[in-house]
Amino acid sequence: MSTDSATQPSAAPASSGFDNDNQQAATIGDSARDYLNRLRGGDMGSLPAILGLVFLVVVFASLNDRFLTTYNMANLVVQAGSIIVLAMGIVFVLLLGEIDLSAGVAGGASATIIALMLIDYDWNWVLATLAGIATGAVIGLAIGALVSFLGIPSFVVTLAFFLALQAVPLKLIGSGGSLRFNDPVLRGLSIKNVPISVGWIAAILIVVGFAGLSLWRYRSLSSRGLVHQPIGLVVIRIGVLAVIVLGLTFLLSANRAPNPNLFNISGIPWVLPVVVALLFFWTFVLTKTRFGRHLYAVGGNAEAARRAGINVRRIRIMAFVICSSMAAISGLLAASYTGKVSPGSGGGNELLYAVGAAVIGGTSLFGGRGRAIDAVIGGAVIATIPNGLGLLNQASYINLLVTGGVLLLAASVDAISRRRRSSAGV
């Protein structure tokens, strides 16, 4: 799935996150018309995934009154955590037009290392977690080196690692065995909640911080006479974020225990701040750093990027290192959710769900287009399907059929959008 061909578009795509820098100061109406023009040109972004998520929520909520309860919403957040984190890592290799088939089992192998460090060597959770992430980084370094220096297709390399890495937990744990993942901090990522006061403080800081940065950027660009978005659109974005963040905090701060008279379950699950922190970090990396700009350039046209002086090999290696490191964090969250690590950890449908989440969220399979937020939106769609069908007591095969259909639809939208962009000369 390499994009080295010089026939690929040389310009970084609009969905890279830099498109806002090219918008003229105008009214909200002008911005809306500009957005409609981009849609007609094939730049769909995350719109199909958002519409699909709304559709699923409406359908499941109408069929089962338990779907929109705060108890189920909190469960949905926890269930989606590991998929979203793995999808964020997959986004980096997809941006290059590559693929990593070993990401799921890399997460399982890294989680096994974390569990062994905790149990057999009595390491604290910080050192054990760092050891697991380092394991993922080494795996990604090996994959990236083979793809970049030897020119082996990433499909072949990662398929080999997919098979080989399954031997790691099998050897260390043994067939049929498992390791308990009961560290109070790491296990608490899935079963414990942020104190309500801390959750509200964090939510308010996020909204205020986003508002401050958005308004500062608007004032900075307008004062220098540079192109910028209309102030009305900036205010609307701040308002939408405030409604989502503060609304979610309000809902999850209520007691959601099945029997609230006997015990209390309230607060944001710890997995959510982890996902949000990773989202902010990788969004910053992709949109505000030289590495991020180079990543989009290589994904758009590797040969043009090489001639422009970009170290294409280094960018490819770093993308695979990031992917496998995120896979390690995903494996940690999955182990936290199940409470154990087994030889089959990471070897099921985790990778397929993560790739599906990235593509459904708007990341292109052809390289050069994608954002970290795509993984969050797509992961929410992927997690909503089994959650809603489970409440409806549907058979497992229905879940697989629906998920496969949604992924196929997303890939079709991506292909059609790419064809329309090509026809429009974008």
Stockholm file with secondary structure:
# STOCKHOLM 1.0

chainA/1-426         MSTDSATQPSAAPASSGFDNDNQQAATIGDSARDYLNRLRGGDMGSLPAILGLVFLVVVFASLNDRFLTTYNMANLVVQAGSIIVLAMGIVFVLLLGEIDLSAGVAGGASATIIALMLIDYDWNWVLATLAGIATGAVIGLAIGALVSFLGIPSFVVTLAFFLALQAVPLKLIGSGGSLRFNDPVLRGLSIKNVPISVGWIAAILIVVGFAGLSLWRYRSLSSRGLVHQPIGLVVIRIGVLAVIVLGLTFLLSANRAPNPNLFNISGIPWVLPVVVALLFFWTFVLTKTRFGRHLYAVGGNAEAARRAGINVRRIRIMAFVICSSMAAISGLLAASYTGKVSPGSGGGNELLYAVGAAVIGGTSLFGGRGRAIDAVIGGAVIATIPNGLGLLNQASYINLLVTGGVLLLAASVDAISRRRRSSAGV
#=GR chainA/1-426 SS CCCCCTTSCCSCCGGGTTGGGGCCSCCHHHHHHHHHHHHHTTCCTTHHHHHHHHHHHHHHHHHCTTTTSHHHHHHHHHHHHHHHHHHHHHHHHHTTTCCCTTHHHHHHHHHHHHHHHHHTSCCCHHHHHHHHHHHHHHHHHHHHHHHHHSCCCHHHHHHHHHHHHTHHHHHHHCTTCCEECCCHHHHHHHHCBCCHHHHHHHHHHHHHHHHHHHHHHHHHHHHTTCCCCCHHHHHHHHHHHHHHHHHHHHHHHSCCCSSTTTCCCCSCBTHHHHHHHHHHHHHHHHHHSHHHHHHHHHHHCHHHHHHTTCCHHHHHHHHHHHHHHHHHHHHHHHHHHHTEECTTTTCSSHHHHHHHHHHHHTCCTTSSCCCHHHHHHHHHHHHHHHHHHHHTTCCHHHHHHHHHHHHHHHHHHHHHHHHHHHHTTC
#=GC SS_cons         CCCCCTTSCCSCCGGGTTGGGGCCSCCHHHHHHHHHHHHHTTCCTTHHHHHHHHHHHHHHHHHCTTTTSHHHHHHHHHHHHHHHHHHHHHHHHHTTTCCCTTHHHHHHHHHHHHHHHHHTSCCCHHHHHHHHHHHHHHHHHHHHHHHHHSCCCHHHHHHHHHHHHTHHHHHHHCTTCCEECCCHHHHHHHHCBCCHHHHHHHHHHHHHHHHHHHHHHHHHHHHTTCCCCCHHHHHHHHHHHHHHHHHHHHHHHSCCCSSTTTCCCCSCBTHHHHHHHHHHHHHHHHHHSHHHHHHHHHHHCHHHHHHTTCCHHHHHHHHHHHHHHHHHHHHHHHHHHHTEECTTTTCSSHHHHHHHHHHHHTCCTTSSCCCHHHHHHHHHHHHHHHHHHHHTTCCHHHHHHHHHHHHHHHHHHHHHHHHHHHHTTC
//
